[in-house]
Amino acid sequence: MTKGNTTMATAFADAHPGDEPTIEAVSGSVAGKVAPLPAEAETPTAPSSALAGKVAGWAKGLLAPVLGIVMFLGLWAALAPQVDTSLGALPGPGEVAEQGVALFEEWSAAREVEAQFYADQDARNEAAIAAGNPGAVNDFTYAGPPTFLDQIITSLQTVALGFFLATAVAVPIGLMAGLSPTFNAAINPLVQIMKPVSPLAWLPIVTMVISAMISSVDPLLPKAFVISALVVMLCSLWPTLINTAVGTSSIDKDLLNVGRVLKLGTFAKLTKLVLPASLPYIFTGMRLSLGVGWMVLIAAEMLAQNPGLGKFVWDEFQNGSSQSLARIMFAVIVIGFIGFGLDRIMMALQAFVSKNRTV
């Protein structure tokens, strides 16, 4: 036994007279007197692991869509040269992208021409005023042909007006139908008959009515613009109307009974109880209506000859140049992206309103 162990054994014998010191007892005494070694500090890996998990989740979520797009573009590039049309072979992704760049360059050149037009007009007006001839001052508006980006803006304005009118008509009628079974039974046959009518069938009727109503030479809104917007309204209001009626009729009856107990008026009941509870259904209908309106708009613009994406597609089809098919395909892609963006905007608006509703 070493010197240190002998000392510990002696201390044990003094504390426990008559007992023979054992190895277990001595070891226990040592364990009681010697402080345990501190545990090795752990490396804080939790935040980095969580970040790595999020990155992996994002990568996994993006991998499949990216692969799908790449495969589609590959098939398109491989099969397009095999398809012959009256205007030549079907354009591939590269040719379509080139026409997209060309359309942007045309827009930039048109903006420069417009700026130069107004600059020259201002210079002529200043010279006429300096010469003491104010009668020669002119204030003309640039009337160049609309570019592709201008037509996109026109289409967005048209669908916005049509969607606003559709919502303004559909939501009140849907609320009345949801609150009154009698009113719902009265309008249901009309809704089911009007809902599947094509925009091509509505267009001649709307055109004749608007042409009779708008007879001024310089109306507030162009006649073709109003015709397209009304066709969009007539074809897109039904999803909002039906979903609003369904959402209103499915409100918990206890909620309406609370309104009766509190003696709420009609307006207060609508704003405090019915509308907040029906919002998810209403926004679902509005999303569907906006998608339908955007699809209908292209056909309406083609036939009404209202400047917009539909007219652009029709003009390029009538043009028949070697670049027309690629430009039409680029317009189709832009139409799809805009429709997707409008749907995402409606989703974000629905999430925002639903998060802040009181019921």
Beta strands, then each sheet from edge to edge (+ up, - down):
strand 1: 84-85
strand 2: 88-89
sheet 1: 1+ 2-
end
